Amino acid sequence: MEMILRGRSSLRLFSSSPSPFSSSSPFSFLFFCSLFLDMCVYAVYRFFFIFSILVSGLYLSLFSLFLFGYPVCYERPNEREEIPNNI
């Protein structure tokens, strides 16, 4: 029984101590500023990563256009099969 009472009193002491993330603490402001800056840096990094993938795809398609004279995803008009008109 004494252990339970000691545990409760230590919990009461722990809960009465100021939290580093309380609104009155200056550390909470620094913590949320660093979190916000971290999210901004990650968003900029993700944007440039996706942008670089799109730009590299654009360069590859332009390179194939100049190399082969037509985009690779299309077939040349003279290589299409002629469908006979059976009326």
N, CA, C and O atoms as a CHARMM CRD file, in Angstrom:
* protein
*
  348
    1    1 MET  N      0.82300  -1.20500   0.00000 PROA 1      0.00000
    2    1 MET  CA     0.00000   0.00000   0.00000 PROA 1      0.00000
    3    1 MET  C      0.86300   1.26300   0.00000 PROA 1      0.00000
    4    1 MET  O      0.53400   2.26400  -0.63800 PROA 1      0.00000
    5    2 GLU  N      1.98100   1.18600   0.73800 PROA 2      0.00000
    6    2 GLU  CA     2.87400   2.34400   0.77100 PROA 2      0.00000
    7    2 GLU  C      3.44900   2.64700  -0.60400 PROA 2      0.00000
    8    2 GLU  O      3.64100   3.80900  -0.96100 PROA 2      0.00000
    9    3 MET  N      3.72600   1.58200  -1.38900 PROA 3      0.00000
   10    3 MET  CA     4.28600   1.78200  -2.72600 PROA 3      0.00000
   11    3 MET  C      3.30300   2.52900  -3.60900 PROA 3      0.00000
   12    3 MET  O      3.69600   3.39400  -4.39200 PROA 3      0.00000
   13    4 ILE  N      2.01400   2.19300  -3.48300 PROA 4      0.00000
   14    4 ILE  CA     0.99600   2.86700  -4.29300 PROA 4      0.00000
   15    4 ILE  C      0.90600   4.33200  -3.89700 PROA 4      0.00000
   16    4 ILE  O      0.81600   5.20400  -4.76100 PROA 4      0.00000
   17    5 LEU  N      0.93000   4.61100  -2.59600 PROA 5      0.00000
   18    5 LEU  CA     0.85700   6.00200  -2.15600 PROA 5      0.00000
   19    5 LEU  C      2.09900   6.77600  -2.58200 PROA 5      0.00000
   20    5 LEU  O      2.00200   7.93900  -2.97300 PROA 5      0.00000
   21    6 ARG  N      3.27300   6.13600  -2.50900 PROA 6      0.00000
   22    6 ARG  CA     4.48700   6.81100  -2.95500 PROA 6      0.00000
   23    6 ARG  C      4.44400   7.08500  -4.45500 PROA 6      0.00000
   24    6 ARG  O      4.88200   8.13900  -4.91500 PROA 6      0.00000
   25    7 GLY  N      3.91600   6.13400  -5.20700 PROA 7      0.00000
   26    7 GLY  CA     3.78400   6.33100  -6.64200 PROA 7      0.00000
   27    7 GLY  C      2.86500   7.48800  -6.96200 PROA 7      0.00000
   28    7 GLY  O      3.13100   8.28700  -7.86000 PROA 7      0.00000
   29    8 ARG  N      1.77300   7.56600  -6.21100 PROA 8      0.00000
   30    8 ARG  CA     0.83000   8.67400  -6.46100 PROA 8      0.00000
   31    8 ARG  C      1.45400  10.01000  -6.09500 PROA 8      0.00000
   32    8 ARG  O      1.26500  10.99300  -6.81200 PROA 8      0.00000
   33    9 SER  N      2.18800  10.06400  -5.00000 PROA 9      0.00000
   34    9 SER  CA     2.79300  11.35100  -4.62700 PROA 9      0.00000
   35    9 SER  C      3.88500  11.74400  -5.61600 PROA 9      0.00000
   36    9 SER  O      4.05400  12.92700  -5.91200 PROA 9      0.00000
   37   10 SER  N      4.63000  10.76100  -6.13100 PROA 10     0.00000
   38   10 SER  CA     5.65000  11.11100  -7.12100 PROA 10     0.00000
   39   10 SER  C      4.99500  11.54700  -8.42500 PROA 10     0.00000
   40   10 SER  O      5.52100  12.41100  -9.12800 PROA 10     0.00000
   41   11 LEU  N      3.83700  10.94600  -8.75400 PROA 11     0.00000
   42   11 LEU  CA     3.10900  11.39300  -9.93800 PROA 11     0.00000
   43   11 LEU  C      2.61800  12.81500  -9.75900 PROA 11     0.00000
   44   11 LEU  O      2.65000  13.61800 -10.69300 PROA 11     0.00000
   45   12 ARG  N      2.16200  13.12300  -8.55300 PROA 12     0.00000
   46   12 ARG  CA     1.67700  14.46300  -8.28800 PROA 12     0.00000
   47   12 ARG  C      2.82900  15.47200  -8.39200 PROA 12     0.00000
   48   12 ARG  O      2.64400  16.57800  -8.90100 PROA 12     0.00000
   49   13 LEU  N      4.01400  15.09000  -7.91100 PROA 13     0.00000
   50   13 LEU  CA     5.16900  15.97200  -8.02600 PROA 13     0.00000
   51   13 LEU  C      5.57800  16.14700  -9.48300 PROA 13     0.00000
   52   13 LEU  O      5.94400  17.23900  -9.91800 PROA 13     0.00000
   53   14 PHE  N      5.50700  15.04600 -10.22500 PROA 14     0.00000
   54   14 PHE  CA     5.89900  15.12900 -11.62900 PROA 14     0.00000
   55   14 PHE  C      4.91400  15.97700 -12.42600 PROA 14     0.00000
   56   14 PHE  O      5.32300  16.74800 -13.29300 PROA 14     0.00000
   57   15 SER  N      3.63100  15.84400 -12.14400 PROA 15     0.00000
   58   15 SER  CA     2.64100  16.61900 -12.89500 PROA 15     0.00000
   59   15 SER  C      2.65400  18.08700 -12.50100 PROA 15     0.00000
   60   15 SER  O      2.23000  18.93600 -13.28500 PROA 15     0.00000
   61   16 SER  N      3.13300  18.40400 -11.30200 PROA 16     0.00000
   62   16 SER  CA     3.17300  19.81000 -10.91200 PROA 16     0.00000
   63   16 SER  C      4.40900  20.50600 -11.46900 PROA 16     0.00000
   64   16 SER  O      4.46100  21.73600 -11.47800 PROA 16     0.00000
   65   17 SER  N      5.41300  19.74900 -11.93600 PROA 17     0.00000
   66   17 SER  CA     6.58500  20.39700 -12.51400 PROA 17     0.00000
   67   17 SER  C      6.22300  20.98800 -13.86400 PROA 17     0.00000
   68   17 SER  O      5.40400  20.41800 -14.58600 PROA 17     0.00000
   69   18 PRO  N      6.81000  22.10800 -14.21500 PROA 18     0.00000
   70   18 PRO  CA     6.43500  22.75200 -15.48400 PROA 18     0.00000
   71   18 PRO  C      6.88100  21.91800 -16.69200 PROA 18     0.00000
   72   18 PRO  O      7.99700  21.40000 -16.73600 PROA 18     0.00000
   73   19 SER  N      6.01100  21.81200 -17.62500 PROA 19     0.00000
   74   19 SER  CA     6.31100  21.05300 -18.84600 PROA 19     0.00000
   75   19 SER  C      7.11500  21.93400 -19.80500 PROA 19     0.00000
   76   19 SER  O      6.85700  23.13500 -19.89800 PROA 19     0.00000
   77   20 PRO  N      8.08300  21.35400 -20.51600 PROA 20     0.00000
   78   20 PRO  CA     8.83700  22.19200 -21.47100 PROA 20     0.00000
   79   20 PRO  C      8.00200  22.61800 -22.67000 PROA 20     0.00000
   80   20 PRO  O      8.39900  23.52300 -23.40400 PROA 20     0.00000
   81   21 PHE  N      6.85000  21.98200 -22.88100 PROA 21     0.00000
   82   21 PHE  CA     6.00700  22.32800 -24.02200 PROA 21     0.00000
   83   21 PHE  C      4.76000  23.10300 -23.61300 PROA 21     0.00000
   84   21 PHE  O      3.81300  23.19900 -24.39300 PROA 21     0.00000
   85   22 SER  N      4.74500  23.65400 -22.40400 PROA 22     0.00000
   86   22 SER  CA     3.59500  24.44400 -22.00300 PROA 22     0.00000
   87   22 SER  C      3.62500  25.78600 -22.73900 PROA 22     0.00000
   88   22 SER  O      4.65400  26.19300 -23.27900 PROA 22     0.00000
   89   23 SER  N      2.48900  26.45000 -22.74500 PROA 23     0.00000
   90   23 SER  CA     2.38700  27.68800 -23.52300 PROA 23     0.00000
   91   23 SER  C      3.20600  28.82800 -22.92300 PROA 23     0.00000
   92   23 SER  O      3.56300  29.76700 -23.63300 PROA 23     0.00000
   93   24 SER  N      3.51000  28.75900 -21.61700 PROA 24     0.00000
   94   24 SER  CA     4.26400  29.84400 -21.00100 PROA 24     0.00000
   95   24 SER  C      5.76600  29.66300 -21.16500 PROA 24     0.00000
   96   24 SER  O      6.53200  30.58300 -20.87800 PROA 24     0.00000
   97   25 SER  N      6.19500  28.50000 -21.61900 PROA 25     0.00000
   98   25 SER  CA     7.62300  28.23600 -21.74100 PROA 25     0.00000
   99   25 SER  C      8.15900  28.79200 -23.04900 PROA 25     0.00000
  100   25 SER  O      7.50900  28.66100 -24.08600 PROA 25     0.00000
  101   26 PRO  N      9.34300  29.41300 -23.01800 PROA 26     0.00000
  102   26 PRO  CA     9.93400  29.89200 -24.27700 PROA 26     0.00000
  103   26 PRO  C     10.41100  28.74600 -25.16400 PROA 26     0.00000
  104   26 PRO  O     10.59200  28.92800 -26.36800 PROA 26     0.00000
  105   27 PHE  N     10.61700  27.54800 -24.56500 PROA 27     0.00000
  106   27 PHE  CA    11.05400  26.40900 -25.34600 PROA 27     0.00000
  107   27 PHE  C      9.97700  25.93000 -26.29800 PROA 27     0.00000
  108   27 PHE  O     10.28700  25.38300 -27.35600 PROA 27     0.00000
  109   28 SER  N      8.71600  26.12600 -25.94200 PROA 28     0.00000
  110   28 SER  CA     7.64500  25.68700 -26.83000 PROA 28     0.00000
  111   28 SER  C      7.64900  26.50800 -28.11300 PROA 28     0.00000
  112   28 SER  O      7.41100  25.96900 -29.19400 PROA 28     0.00000
  113   29 PHE  N      7.91200  27.78800 -28.00500 PROA 29     0.00000
  114   29 PHE  CA     7.98300  28.64300 -29.18700 PROA 29     0.00000
  115   29 PHE  C      9.13000  28.20600 -30.08700 PROA 29     0.00000
  116   29 PHE  O      8.97100  28.11600 -31.30400 PROA 29     0.00000
  117   30 LEU  N     10.29100  27.93300 -29.48400 PROA 30     0.00000
  118   30 LEU  CA    11.43800  27.46900 -30.26600 PROA 30     0.00000
  119   30 LEU  C     11.17200  26.10800 -30.88700 PROA 30     0.00000
  120   30 LEU  O     11.56900  25.84000 -32.02100 PROA 30     0.00000
  121   31 PHE  N     10.49500  25.25200 -30.12900 PROA 31     0.00000
  122   31 PHE  CA    10.18600  23.91700 -30.64300 PROA 31     0.00000
  123   31 PHE  C      9.27100  24.01400 -31.85900 PROA 31     0.00000
  124   31 PHE  O      9.53000  23.37500 -32.87800 PROA 31     0.00000
  125   32 PHE  N      8.21200  24.80300 -31.76500 PROA 32     0.00000
  126   32 PHE  CA     7.27300  24.90500 -32.88200 PROA 32     0.00000
  127   32 PHE  C      7.88300  25.66400 -34.06200 PROA 32     0.00000
  128   32 PHE  O      7.55300  25.38100 -35.21400 PROA 32     0.00000
  129   33 CYS  N      8.77100  26.62900 -33.78600 PROA 33     0.00000
  130   33 CYS  CA     9.46800  27.30400 -34.89000 PROA 33     0.00000
  131   33 CYS  C     10.37900  26.33700 -35.62900 PROA 33     0.00000
  132   33 CYS  O     10.43100  26.34100 -36.85800 PROA 33     0.00000
  133   34 SER  N     11.10000  25.50700 -34.87700 PROA 34     0.00000
  134   34 SER  CA    11.99500  24.55000 -35.52800 PROA 34     0.00000
  135   34 SER  C     11.18900  23.49900 -36.28200 PROA 34     0.00000
  136   34 SER  O     11.60100  23.05300 -37.35300 PROA 34     0.00000
  137   35 LEU  N     10.04800  23.10200 -35.73300 PROA 35     0.00000
  138   35 LEU  CA     9.19400  22.14600 -36.42500 PROA 35     0.00000
  139   35 LEU  C      8.64300  22.74400 -37.71600 PROA 35     0.00000
  140   35 LEU  O      8.60800  22.07600 -38.74900 PROA 35     0.00000
  141   36 PHE  N      8.21400  24.00200 -37.65300 PROA 36     0.00000
  142   36 PHE  CA     7.69200  24.67400 -38.84800 PROA 36     0.00000
  143   36 PHE  C      8.78200  24.83600 -39.90900 PROA 36     0.00000
  144   36 PHE  O      8.53200  24.60600 -41.09200 PROA 36     0.00000
  145   37 LEU  N      9.97900  25.22800 -39.49600 PROA 37     0.00000
  146   37 LEU  CA    11.08200  25.37600 -40.44800 PROA 37     0.00000
  147   37 LEU  C     11.46300  24.03900 -41.05800 PROA 37     0.00000
  148   37 LEU  O     11.79000  23.96700 -42.24200 PROA 37     0.00000
  149   38 ASP  N     11.42300  22.98700 -40.26400 PROA 38     0.00000
  150   38 ASP  CA    11.71700  21.64700 -40.76700 PROA 38     0.00000
  151   38 ASP  C     10.69800  21.22700 -41.81100 PROA 38     0.00000
  152   38 ASP  O     11.05900  20.65100 -42.83700 PROA 38     0.00000
  153   39 MET  N      9.42100  21.51300 -41.55700 PROA 39     0.00000
  154   39 MET  CA     8.37200  21.18100 -42.53200 PROA 39     0.00000
  155   39 MET  C      8.54700  22.00300 -43.80400 PROA 39     0.00000
  156   39 MET  O      8.33600  21.48400 -44.90000 PROA 39     0.00000
  157   40 CYS  N      8.92600  23.26900 -43.68100 PROA 40     0.00000
  158   40 CYS  CA     9.13800  24.10100 -44.87600 PROA 40     0.00000
  159   40 CYS  C     10.30200  23.59000 -45.70500 PROA 40     0.00000
  160   40 CYS  O     10.21600  23.52500 -46.93100 PROA 40     0.00000
  161   41 VAL  N     11.40100  23.22400 -45.03500 PROA 41     0.00000
  162   41 VAL  CA    12.56400  22.71000 -45.75600 PROA 41     0.00000
  163   41 VAL  C     12.20800  21.41100 -46.45800 PROA 41     0.00000
  164   41 VAL  O     12.62600  21.18700 -47.59400 PROA 41     0.00000
  165   42 TYR  N     11.43300  20.54500 -45.78900 PROA 42     0.00000
  166   42 TYR  CA    11.03700  19.28500 -46.41500 PROA 42     0.00000
  167   42 TYR  C     10.11300  19.53800 -47.60800 PROA 42     0.00000
  168   42 TYR  O     10.22600  18.85400 -48.62500 PROA 42     0.00000
  169   43 ALA  N      9.21100  20.49900 -47.50100 PROA 43     0.00000
  170   43 ALA  CA     8.31100  20.80500 -48.61600 PROA 43     0.00000
  171   43 ALA  C      9.07600  21.34800 -49.81200 PROA 43     0.00000
  172   43 ALA  O      8.78600  20.98600 -50.95200 PROA 43     0.00000
  173   44 VAL  N     10.06000  22.22100 -49.55900 PROA 44     0.00000
  174   44 VAL  CA    10.87900  22.75100 -50.65700 PROA 44     0.00000
  175   44 VAL  C     11.69300  21.63400 -51.29100 PROA 44     0.00000
  176   44 VAL  O     11.81400  21.56600 -52.51400 PROA 44     0.00000
  177   45 TYR  N     12.25600  20.75200 -50.45400 PROA 45     0.00000
  178   45 TYR  CA    13.02200  19.62800 -50.97500 PROA 45     0.00000
  179   45 TYR  C     12.14500  18.72500 -51.83000 PROA 45     0.00000
  180   45 TYR  O     12.56100  18.30200 -52.90900 PROA 45     0.00000
  181   46 ARG  N     10.93400  18.42300 -51.36000 PROA 46     0.00000
  182   46 ARG  CA    10.03600  17.54900 -52.11400 PROA 46     0.00000
  183   46 ARG  C      9.61000  18.21300 -53.42300 PROA 46     0.00000
  184   46 ARG  O      9.50500  17.53800 -54.44700 PROA 46     0.00000
  185   47 PHE  N      9.36500  19.51500 -53.40600 PROA 47     0.00000
  186   47 PHE  CA     8.98600  20.22000 -54.62700 PROA 47     0.00000
  187   47 PHE  C     10.09700  20.13900 -55.66400 PROA 47     0.00000
  188   47 PHE  O      9.84300  19.82700 -56.82800 PROA 47     0.00000
  189   48 PHE  N     11.34700  20.42300 -55.23800 PROA 48     0.00000
  190   48 PHE  CA    12.44600  20.39200 -56.20000 PROA 48     0.00000
  191   48 PHE  C     12.75500  18.98800 -56.67300 PROA 48     0.00000
  192   48 PHE  O     13.20400  18.80500 -57.80500 PROA 48     0.00000
  193   49 PHE  N     12.52300  17.99000 -55.83200 PROA 49     0.00000
  194   49 PHE  CA    12.73200  16.60600 -56.25000 PROA 49     0.00000
  195   49 PHE  C     11.73200  16.22600 -57.34300 PROA 49     0.00000
  196   49 PHE  O     12.11900  15.65000 -58.36000 PROA 49     0.00000
  197   50 ILE  N     10.45100  16.54300 -57.14300 PROA 50     0.00000
  198   50 ILE  CA     9.42700  16.23900 -58.15500 PROA 50     0.00000
  199   50 ILE  C      9.66200  17.08100 -59.40000 PROA 50     0.00000
  200   50 ILE  O      9.50300  16.59000 -60.51800 PROA 50     0.00000
  201   51 PHE  N     10.04000  18.34200 -59.22200 PROA 51     0.00000
  202   51 PHE  CA    10.31300  19.21900 -60.35400 PROA 51     0.00000
  203   51 PHE  C     11.48300  18.70100 -61.18200 PROA 51     0.00000
  204   51 PHE  O     11.44400  18.77000 -62.41100 PROA 51     0.00000
  205   52 SER  N     12.52000  18.18600 -60.53000 PROA 52     0.00000
  206   52 SER  CA    13.66400  17.65600 -61.26900 PROA 52     0.00000
  207   52 SER  C     13.28500  16.40100 -62.04300 PROA 52     0.00000
  208   52 SER  O     13.79900  16.18200 -63.14000 PROA 52     0.00000
  209   53 ILE  N     12.39800  15.57200 -61.49900 PROA 53     0.00000
  210   53 ILE  CA    11.93800  14.39400 -62.24000 PROA 53     0.00000
  211   53 ILE  C     11.16400  14.82900 -63.48300 PROA 53     0.00000
  212   53 ILE  O     11.35500  14.26300 -64.56000 PROA 53     0.00000
  213   54 LEU  N     10.29200  15.82800 -63.34400 PROA 54     0.00000
  214   54 LEU  CA     9.52200  16.29900 -64.49300 PROA 54     0.00000
  215   54 LEU  C     10.42000  16.93100 -65.55100 PROA 54     0.00000
  216   54 LEU  O     10.22600  16.70400 -66.74600 PROA 54     0.00000
  217   55 VAL  N     11.39900  17.72200 -65.11900 PROA 55     0.00000
  218   55 VAL  CA    12.29600  18.36700 -66.07400 PROA 55     0.00000
  219   55 VAL  C     13.16800  17.34100 -66.78800 PROA 55     0.00000
  220   55 VAL  O     13.43300  17.47400 -67.98300 PROA 55     0.00000
  221   56 SER  N     13.61500  16.31800 -66.06200 PROA 56     0.00000
  222   56 SER  CA    14.42600  15.29000 -66.71900 PROA 56     0.00000
  223   56 SER  C     13.58600  14.51200 -67.72200 PROA 56     0.00000
  224   56 SER  O     14.09800  14.13300 -68.77600 PROA 56     0.00000
  225   57 GLY  N     12.31100  14.26200 -67.42900 PROA 57     0.00000
  226   57 GLY  CA    11.43500  13.62700 -68.40600 PROA 57     0.00000
  227   57 GLY  C     11.21500  14.49600 -69.62200 PROA 57     0.00000
  228   57 GLY  O     11.13400  13.98900 -70.74100 PROA 57     0.00000
  229   58 LEU  N     11.11700  15.80500 -69.42000 PROA 58     0.00000
  230   58 LEU  CA    10.96800  16.72500 -70.55300 PROA 58     0.00000
  231   58 LEU  C     12.21700  16.72100 -71.41900 PROA 58     0.00000
  232   58 LEU  O     12.12900  16.70100 -72.64700 PROA 58     0.00000
  233   59 TYR  N     13.39000  16.74100 -70.77300 PROA 59     0.00000
  234   59 TYR  CA    14.63300  16.70300 -71.55000 PROA 59     0.00000
  235   59 TYR  C     14.77400  15.39700 -72.31700 PROA 59     0.00000
  236   59 TYR  O     15.24100  15.39600 -73.45600 PROA 59     0.00000
  237   60 LEU  N     14.37700  14.28600 -71.70900 PROA 60     0.00000
  238   60 LEU  CA    14.46700  13.00300 -72.40700 PROA 60     0.00000
  239   60 LEU  C     13.53100  12.96500 -73.60900 PROA 60     0.00000
  240   60 LEU  O     13.89500  12.43700 -74.65900 PROA 60     0.00000
  241   61 SER  N     12.33500  13.51600 -73.46600 PROA 61     0.00000
  242   61 SER  CA    11.40600  13.51800 -74.59800 PROA 61     0.00000
  243   61 SER  C     11.89800  14.44100 -75.70900 PROA 61     0.00000
  244   61 SER  O     11.75700  14.11600 -76.88800 PROA 61     0.00000
  245   62 LEU  N     12.47500  15.59000 -75.34900 PROA 62     0.00000
  246   62 LEU  CA    13.03500  16.48100 -76.37300 PROA 62     0.00000
  247   62 LEU  C     14.24700  15.84800 -77.05500 PROA 62     0.00000
  248   62 LEU  O     14.44000  16.00900 -78.26000 PROA 62     0.00000
  249   63 PHE  N     15.06000  15.12800 -76.28200 PROA 63     0.00000
  250   63 PHE  CA    16.21400  14.45000 -76.86000 PROA 63     0.00000
  251   63 PHE  C     15.76300  13.37500 -77.84500 PROA 63     0.00000
  252   63 PHE  O     16.35300  13.21800 -78.91500 PROA 63     0.00000
  253   64 SER  N     14.71200  12.63400 -77.47800 PROA 64     0.00000
  254   64 SER  CA    14.21700  11.61100 -78.41000 PROA 64     0.00000
  255   64 SER  C     13.59800  12.26400 -79.63900 PROA 64     0.00000
  256   64 SER  O     13.66200  11.69800 -80.73000 PROA 64     0.00000
  257   65 LEU  N     13.00700  13.43300 -79.48600 PROA 65     0.00000
  258   65 LEU  CA    12.43200  14.13600 -80.63900 PROA 65     0.00000
  259   65 LEU  C     13.52600  14.54300 -81.62200 PROA 65     0.00000
  260   65 LEU  O     13.37100  14.38200 -82.83300 PROA 65     0.00000
  261   66 PHE  N     14.63200  15.07000 -81.09800 PROA 66     0.00000
  262   66 PHE  CA    15.71400  15.48700 -81.99300 PROA 66     0.00000
  263   66 PHE  C     16.53400  14.30700 -82.50400 PROA 66     0.00000
  264   66 PHE  O     17.09700  14.36400 -83.59700 PROA 66     0.00000
  265   67 LEU  N     16.60000  13.24300 -81.71500 PROA 67     0.00000
  266   67 LEU  CA    17.40400  12.10000 -82.12800 PROA 67     0.00000
  267   67 LEU  C     16.70300  11.27300 -83.19300 PROA 67     0.00000
  268   67 LEU  O     17.31500  10.88800 -84.18900 PROA 67     0.00000
  269   68 PHE  N     15.41500  10.99900 -82.98400 PROA 68     0.00000
  270   68 PHE  CA    14.67900  10.13700 -83.90100 PROA 68     0.00000
  271   68 PHE  C     13.80000  10.91500 -84.87200 PROA 68     0.00000
  272   68 PHE  O     13.30500  10.34600 -85.84500 PROA 68     0.00000
  273   69 GLY  N     13.60200  12.18700 -84.62500 PROA 69     0.00000
  274   69 GLY  CA    12.77700  12.98200 -85.51100 PROA 69     0.00000
  275   69 GLY  C     11.29300  12.90600 -85.19200 PROA 69     0.00000
  276   69 GLY  O     10.48600  13.55000 -85.86300 PROA 69     0.00000
  277   70 TYR  N     10.92600  12.14800 -84.20300 PROA 70     0.00000
  278   70 TYR  CA     9.52800  12.04600 -83.78100 PROA 70     0.00000
  279   70 TYR  C      9.52500  11.56300 -82.33200 PROA 70     0.00000
  280   70 TYR  O     10.49600  10.94400 -81.89800 PROA 70     0.00000
  281   71 PRO  N      8.49300  11.82100 -81.59500 PROA 71     0.00000
  282   71 PRO  CA     8.42700  11.31400 -80.21800 PROA 71     0.00000
  283   71 PRO  C      8.34200   9.78500 -80.19900 PROA 71     0.00000
  284   71 PRO  O      7.71700   9.17800 -81.06800 PROA 71     0.00000
  285   72 VAL  N      8.95900   9.19500 -79.22900 PROA 72     0.00000
  286   72 VAL  CA     9.02600   7.73800 -79.16500 PROA 72     0.00000
  287   72 VAL  C      7.64700   7.14200 -78.89400 PROA 72     0.00000
  288   72 VAL  O      7.37300   6.01400 -79.30400 PROA 72     0.00000
  289   73 CYS  N      6.78700   7.87300 -78.21700 PROA 73     0.00000
  290   73 CYS  CA     5.50100   7.29400 -77.85400 PROA 73     0.00000
  291   73 CYS  C      4.54700   7.20900 -79.04600 PROA 73     0.00000
  292   73 CYS  O      3.54200   6.50200 -78.97900 PROA 73     0.00000
  293   74 TYR  N      4.84500   7.91600 -80.12900 PROA 74     0.00000
  294   74 TYR  CA     4.00100   7.83900 -81.31800 PROA 74     0.00000
  295   74 TYR  C      4.68800   6.97500 -82.37400 PROA 74     0.00000
  296   74 TYR  O      5.91400   6.86500 -82.39300 PROA 74     0.00000
  297   75 GLU  N      3.90600   6.37400 -83.23500 PROA 75     0.00000
  298   75 GLU  CA     4.50200   5.62900 -84.34100 PROA 75     0.00000
  299   75 GLU  C      4.47800   6.50100 -85.58900 PROA 75     0.00000
  300   75 GLU  O      3.65200   7.40500 -85.71900 PROA 75     0.00000
  301   76 ARG  N      5.37800   6.21800 -86.48200 PROA 76     0.00000
  302   76 ARG  CA     5.46200   7.02400 -87.69800 PROA 76     0.00000
  303   76 ARG  C      4.23700   6.76100 -88.58500 PROA 76     0.00000
  304   76 ARG  O      3.72700   5.64200 -88.62400 PROA 76     0.00000
  305   77 PRO  N      3.77700   7.77300 -89.28100 PROA 77     0.00000
  306   77 PRO  CA     2.58200   7.57600 -90.10200 PROA 77     0.00000
  307   77 PRO  C      2.79400   6.56000 -91.22500 PROA 77     0.00000
  308   77 PRO  O      1.84900   5.86000 -91.58800 PROA 77     0.00000
  309   78 ASN  N      3.98500   6.45800 -91.77900 PROA 78     0.00000
  310   78 ASN  CA     4.19000   5.53900 -92.89100 PROA 78     0.00000
  311   78 ASN  C      4.38900   4.09800 -92.41700 PROA 78     0.00000
  312   78 ASN  O      4.44600   3.18500 -93.24000 PROA 78     0.00000
  313   79 GLU  N      4.49600   3.88200 -91.09900 PROA 79     0.00000
  314   79 GLU  CA     4.65700   2.52300 -90.60000 PROA 79     0.00000
  315   79 GLU  C      3.33900   1.92100 -90.12800 PROA 79     0.00000
  316   79 GLU  O      3.31500   0.78000 -89.66600 PROA 79     0.00000
  317   80 ARG  N      2.25100   2.66100 -90.23400 PROA 80     0.00000
  318   80 ARG  CA     0.94900   2.12100 -89.81800 PROA 80     0.00000
  319   80 ARG  C      0.45200   1.13700 -90.86400 PROA 80     0.00000
  320   80 ARG  O      0.72200   1.27600 -92.05700 PROA 80     0.00000
  321   81 GLU  N     -0.27500   0.14900 -90.39100 PROA 81     0.00000
  322   81 GLU  CA    -0.84400  -0.83100 -91.32100 PROA 81     0.00000
  323   81 GLU  C     -2.02900  -0.21300 -92.04500 PROA 81     0.00000
  324   81 GLU  O     -2.85000   0.47800 -91.44300 PROA 81     0.00000
  325   82 GLU  N     -2.10400  -0.46400 -93.31600 PROA 82     0.00000
  326   82 GLU  CA    -3.23200   0.02500 -94.10600 PROA 82     0.00000
  327   82 GLU  C     -4.38900  -0.95700 -93.95600 PROA 82     0.00000
  328   82 GLU  O     -4.23600  -2.15900 -94.17500 PROA 82     0.00000
  329   83 ILE  N     -5.53200  -0.43000 -93.58500 PROA 83     0.00000
  330   83 ILE  CA    -6.72800  -1.26000 -93.44200 PROA 83     0.00000
  331   83 ILE  C     -7.51100  -1.15500 -94.75100 PROA 83     0.00000
  332   83 ILE  O     -7.93200  -0.06200 -95.13100 PROA 83     0.00000
  333   84 PRO  N     -7.70900  -2.27400 -95.43900 PROA 84     0.00000
  334   84 PRO  CA    -8.45600  -2.20300 -96.71000 PROA 84     0.00000
  335   84 PRO  C     -9.93000  -1.90500 -96.47700 PROA 84     0.00000
  336   84 PRO  O    -10.52100  -2.36900 -95.50200 PROA 84     0.00000
  337   85 ASN  N    -10.50500  -1.14000 -97.36500 PROA 85     0.00000
  338   85 ASN  CA   -11.92900  -0.80000 -97.27500 PROA 85     0.00000
  339   85 ASN  C    -12.73600  -1.84500 -98.03900 PROA 85     0.00000
  340   85 ASN  O    -12.87300  -1.76600 -99.26000 PROA 85     0.00000
  341   86 ASN  N    -13.25900  -2.80600 -97.32300 PROA 86     0.00000
  342   86 ASN  CA   -14.11100  -3.83200 -97.94800 PROA 86     0.00000
  343   86 ASN  C    -15.56500  -3.42300 -97.78700 PROA 86     0.00000
  344   86 ASN  O    -16.15200  -3.58500 -96.71600 PROA 86     0.00000
  345   87 ILE  N    -16.13200  -2.90000 -98.84000 PROA 87     0.00000
  346   87 ILE  CA   -17.52300  -2.44300 -98.76400 PROA 87     0.00000
  347   87 ILE  C    -18.42600  -3.46400 -99.42600 PROA 87     0.00000
  348   87 ILE  O    -19.64100  -3.27500 -99.47400 PROA 87     0.00000
